[in-house]
Amino acid sequence: MEELVAKAGHQITITGTTLAVVPEIKNSLRRRIETGCNLRLMAPDPEGNHFDAGCCMTNSDTETRRNVILANLHEIGTFVSELGQIQDRVEVRLLNQPMPAGYTTIDLDEPAGQIIVQRYMFDVAAEDAEFLTYIANRDGDWYVQQREHLEKLWSKAKPYSLRPHS
């Protein structure tokens, strides 16, 4: 993941069931953000009415996943606050729909843009799901299909404020 992030020119998108990878690679993300990259993050809404269905599909404990997401959002909030003047380069959204896949992307609109899709399958833990890689100048219509699907999910997700909630 850090190798892919290091290649990013202007945009990184990471979506997933808990965003657990973000705190793990925050130093790599910080370096890219400091050089002008925008970072988009999306997770299932842990308070949403579709949250349980997503957990059920991958046979995950609902409360455990909810707590992991909330803890990761808190850690991401701390990370973003440390960015100071450039924290507006990070956008977080929560999706109130079952998440069919996790995505990690760089530079979606560029010829060398990449999308890594982690398919979520019934009764398979997210960490055991397969990964598929699509590259814009290699995979044509398949790349476009994945990019459009991600953008539909992104447009359905609601912005999440990383500022402390009172």
Helices and strands as residue ranges (DSSP letters): H 2-7, E 11-15, H 21-24, H 26-34, E 38-44, H 51-57, H 62-81, G 84-89, E 90-95, E 101-106, E 114-119, G 126-128, E 131-135, H 136-156, E 158-159
